[in-house]
Amino acid sequence: MSAPGNDTANRRIRTAAVTLSLLAAAVAGYLGIVSWRMHGTPWGCGAGSGCADVLRSRWSNVAGIPVGLFAALTYLALAGLTWRSAWKPGGCGTNGIVVVASLVMSTAIYFILLQAAVIQALCGWCLFDHALGLLAALTAFIVARRQTPRLTPAVEKKSRLDDPLSEYDAPNDKQASQPRGRRVSALPGLLAGVAISMGFVITQHFTGRMPEVARIESGPAAEGEGGDLKLVLKQGEAAIRLSLLPVLGSPQASRRLVLMYDYCCPHCREAHAVIRRLQPLSNNDWQVVFVPAPLNRDCNSAIEETEERFRDACELARLSLAVWKLRPDDWPDFDDWLFEPELPRPLAEAKSHAAALYGELAVAEALLDPVINQVIQSNVAAWIASGSQVLPVILSPGVSGIAGRTESDEELKSVLTREFGFPKPE
């Protein structure tokens, strides 16, 4: 029989493991539902935040099913196995705890590294859930270890002639003096959990999908001044002011590619660079429309709280549109200059650069034009109607849109070719 003190310690550790597992399951389920709905972000996270980037990435799902739902089921399994061990310790139940705890720990480490190295965005809710999962797994390991039976050691029997005092030993003394055997190895269970985790990761790699956030059902309207581009999107219709937005390519192009972006968005920089490089290869079959949609509450009502990196997003977008109004031919170079550094250009530096190129008075007058604010509002309305919570968003008439970042420039090129036929339509 185990000592009362050991029973109390085992019960406390088991209760801690179950509690942590249930909390992790609740958080994972909440994140899974948010990801499944493809609308909104977790409480405390704004659009364009690390939470949105992670939960809208291709790594957030397996064959379209959010990984949060898989995680919730795994945490529930860990809680159930750990709680069951109070009545049926040892055996298959203990092995199951080791396998599931190993699975939880290895996948948590994988997703933390994935956010930091691949997605390059950190989701606070996700990290909190991973921390709960790691703690739950560690305490579950302790539960399993304490319940793992010891192997009975081989004890060499000695004759009384070899030990003349043995006849005076009490039976309890003899039992206490016997060496304790080592515990059964947990290595097979650990390896099984890691193997299941690797299988999950491989499956996700081949089945994870970019979220379909929008679909354009209609092309540009021929009626009306300026020929607005009318879009039927996931959450309603929208129109963007085509004649007032920067465009590259021939007006007679048969296809249009719409890029919604923010000058303070690091993933937008990557998509922007790839599209700008590919556009000259289109042989005037494509016209690219650049739609700045700032992720700043000052000009975007969908943003609950503006992140520091998007502090100047509205003004940089307005400045870009002002340069397009002043000198359309110079806009591509100015646009490249804004996206050149890894961190967003400070607003004062950007205004100083524009004033040096085009004159301080001319830039100031262009910025005072109320049409610029109207254009930004129509851009933001189109982004909201797309149903996306992240940027960039890439659309083309009659084709499902894509949102968020891809793993690499090469992958984005592949997606553009496969989904849109850009830069050379079939």
N, C-alpha and C positions, 0 to 999 in steps of 0.2 A: 504493500500500500504506500502511496505517496503521502508525504507529510502535509498537514493542513496548510502550512505556509506555501508549499508548492502549488497546491490546488488553488489557493487565492491568487497567486501570481499568474498561473495559467489562465484563470478566468478573466483577469484584467487584461492580459495581453490579447486574448481571444476577442474580448469585447471591443478593444481598441481597433483590432484588424477589421472586424465586421463594420464598426461605425465608419472608419475611414473608407472602406469599400463602398458603403451605401452613399456616403457623401460624394465620392468620385463618380458613382453611377448617376446620381442626380445631376451633377454639373455636366457630365458627358451627354446625358439625355437632353438637357436644355440646349447645349451647343448643337447637338444633332438636329433638333427641331428647328433651330434658327437657320442652320445650313440647308435643311430640306425645304423650308419655305422660300428661300432665295429672296427674302425681303426683311429689311431691318438688320440690326446688329445687336449683339448682347448688351445688356444694360451697362452703361458707363463707357461704351465704345461708340465712337462716331463713324460715319461713313468715311472711307479713306484711311481708316486706322489700321493698325496691325491686325486686329481681330477680323476686319472685313477682308483684308488681303489673304489671310490664312483660310478663313471659312469659305471664300469664293474661289480658291485656287483649285487646280486639277487634283491636288493631293488631299482634298477634303472629302473625297468620296471613293467608293469602290463600286464600279459599274453603276454610278449614279446614286448609290445609297451612302449617306453621310457616315464617315468613320466614327462619329460620335455615338451613333446607335450601336455599332459593333462594340465600342468601348463600354457602353453602359451595360450591355449584356455580359461582357467579360467580367466587369466589376461585380455584377450581381451573382455570377457564378462563384467568384472568389468569396463573397460574403456568405453564400449558401454553404459552400464546402467547409469554410472555417467554422460557421455556427454548428453545422452537423457534427463536427469533430468533438463537440462537448459530450455527445452521447455514444459516438462510435469512433473513438480514437484509433489511430494506426491504420495499417492496411491500405486499401485503395483510396480511402478518403484523404489520408495524409499525402499519398503520391499525387492525388489530384490537386491538392493545395500547392504543392511544389511546382507542378506543371503550369497551372494558371498564374501563380505569382511570378514565375519566370517569364511567361508570356507578357504579363502586364509590365514588368520592369524593362524588358528589352524593347517593347514597342514604345514605351514612354521615352526612353533615351533616344530612339530613332526619330520620333516626331519632334523632340526638342532640337536635335541636330538639323533636321529638315527645315525647321523654321529659320534657324540661324544661318545656315549655309546655302540653302537652295531658294526658299521663298524670300529670304532676307527681310522678314517682317516677323515681329513677335506679337502673339496674341496673349494678352494678360490672362484671360479666362482659361485658355488652353494650358498655359504654363501652370496655373493654379491647379487645374485638374490633373496634370501630369505629376505635380508634387504630391497631391493626395494619393494618386495611384502608386507612386514610389513608396510612400510611407505605408500604405496598405499592404503592398507586396512584402516589404521588409518585416512588418509585424506578423504577417501570415507565415513567412519563412520561420520566424521564431516559434510560432505555434507548432508548425510541422516538425521542427527540430526537437522541441521538447516532448513531442508525442512519438517520435521515432524510437522503436525498441532498440535495445542494445543486443549485440550478438553475445551469446554465452561463451566465455573464454574457456579454453581447455585448461583444466587444473591438474597438475601432476600430483598423484597420490603418493604420500610418503609413509613409510612404515614407522611404527612406534620406536623401532630400534634406532632409526636415524634421528628421531626427536624424542628423547625420553620424557620430555615435559609435556608432550602432546596429550597424554592421558589426563592431564590436569586442566586442559583447555575446556572451557564451557562451549556448548554448541553454538551459542550466539556469537562468541568470539571467533569461532572458525568461519561462520558465515560472513562476518564483517571483514575478515582478513582476505577473503577471496577477491582477486582483481576484477575490476569492472570492464566489460567488453566495450569495444567501439560501437558507435551507432551505425545503422545501415546507411550506406552511401546515398545521397540525394542527387548525385551526378546524372543518372539517367533521366530523372524528372526535369532537371535544369536544361539538359540538352533537348528534351522533347519540347519544352516551352519555347526555347530559342528557335527550334526548327519550325514550329507553328508560326511564330512571329515572322520568320523569313519568308514562309509561304504567303503570309498575308501581304507583306511588303511587295513581293514579286507580283502577286495578283493585282495589287493596287497600281503598280507601275504600268501594267498593260491594260487595265480597265478604267483607270481614273479619267474623268472627262472634264473638259472645260465647260463651265456652266453656259447654257444657252439663255441669254438674257433678253434678247430682243429679236424681232423679225420685222423686216420692212415689207409691207404688202403692196405699196404703191410707189411709183417712181415720181420724178419731179412734175409738178403741175405746170402746164403750159399757160394757164390763165393767171392773171394778176401781175401787178408790177413787181419786177425783180425775180419772178419765177421761184417762189419759195419751194424748198424740198419738203414735201409732205410725207410724214412717216406714220405708219401704223405699227405701234410698238406694243410691248408686252402689257403695259399698264395704261394704254390709251394713245390717242393720236397726238402728234407734235409736228411743228413746222419750224424749220431752221431757215434763217435769212441768207439764202445762197449767194445773193448778189453782194452781201456785205461781209462775207467770210473769206478768209484766205483760201485760195484754190491753186493747185498745180496741175497742169495738163490741159489739153485742148478742150474748149467748150463743146466741141462736136464729138467728144469721146462717147462711146457707146455704153460704158460702165462707169459707176461712181463708187468710190470708197470713202466712207465717212470715219474720221478719227476724232473721237472725243478724248480730251486730255487736259492736263493741268501742268503748268510750268514748274510746279513744286513737287510733282509726283515722280519718284525715281523710276517706277515701272513705265511711266509714259515716255520718259527719255529713251528707254530701250526700244519701245515700239515705234516711236517717232523716228529714231535713227534708221531702223530697218526699212520702214515705209519710204522715207526720203531717199534711201539708197536704191530701192527697187523701182520707184516711180519712173525714172528715165528709161527703164527697160521695157516699159509698157507699149512703146511705139504709138503713143497718143490714143491707145484703146481705153485708157483709164484716166479719169479726173479724180484727184484726191481732194477732199474737202476737210479743212482743219477747223475743228469746233472746240475752242477753249471753254471748258466747263469747270470753273474753280471750285475746289473743295474747301470753301471758306464761308462761314455763316453770314458774313457781311453781304454776300451776293448770292448765297445758295441756302434757301430755307430748309433744305433736307439735312443740313449738317447741324447736329445737336451741339457739338462743341468743337471749335477749331483747334486742330493740333498746331503746335509751334511751327512745324516745318511748312504749313500752309498759310502762315501769317500774311504774306504779301501776294497770295494767289490771285485775288481779285484785281489788284492794281497791275500786276504783271500781265494778266490777260487783257486788261483795258489798254495797256501800253502797246502790246502786240497788235491789237486791232487798230490803234491809232496810227502805227507805222504802216499798216496795210492800207489805211485810208490815205495817208500822205504819199507813200512811195511803194506801190504794189511790187514793182520790180526789185526793190531792195529788201522786201519782207523776208524772203528765204534766208538771206544772210543774217538778218537780225534775229530771226526765229532760231537758227542754229546757234547763234551767240548766247541766247537766253538758256538753251539747253546744254551748253558746253561743259560747265563744271558739274561735279558730282552733287554738290549742294546747290539749292536754288540761289539765283542771283539776288543780292540785296536790292530792294526797290530803289534806293538812292543811287546805287551804281548803275542800274538799268536806265533810270531817267537821265542821268548824266551822260551816259553813252548815246542815248537817242538824241539828246539836245545837241551834242557835239556833231552828230551826223546830219541832222535835219533842221537844226535851229531851235533854240529854247522856246521862242514865242510860237512857232508853228506847232510844236509838240503840245504845248500847253493849250492852244486853241483846239487842236484835235481831241484832246482828252476831255474838253468841256462839251463836246457834241453829245447830246442825250441819246442819240441813236446807238452809241457804243454800249451803254447800259442796257438798252432794249435788246441788243443782239446777245449779250451775255445772259439775260433773263430767258430768252428763247432757247439758248444753248442748254442752260441748266434745266429748263422744263423738259427738253428732249432727253437729257440724261436721266432725270427722275422717271420719265415715262418708259425708259428702257428697262426699268426694274433692277438695274445693277446698283450695287453699293460700292463699287470700286471703279477705278480708271486704270488703264485706258479701256475704252469701248470701241470696237471696230465693227462697222456695219456696211452692208451693201444691199441695194434694192433686191428684194426677193430671196434673200439668203439669211439664215439665222446668224445673229451677231455673236461675237465672243467678247468676254470681259476679263480683265485681270492680266497678270503676267504669265508668260510661258517660261519654261526652264532655261532656255537659251535662245540666242538669235536664230540659230539653225532651226530650232523647233518652231519659232514664230514664222519663219519663211515657209516651212512645211505646212503650217496651219493656213497661212494666207493662200498658198497655192491650192491646197486641198479643199478649203471651205469656200473660197471666192474665185479661184482661177486668176489671182493677182500674182505677178504683174502682166501675165499673158493669158487672156481668157481663152478657153477651149473653143 
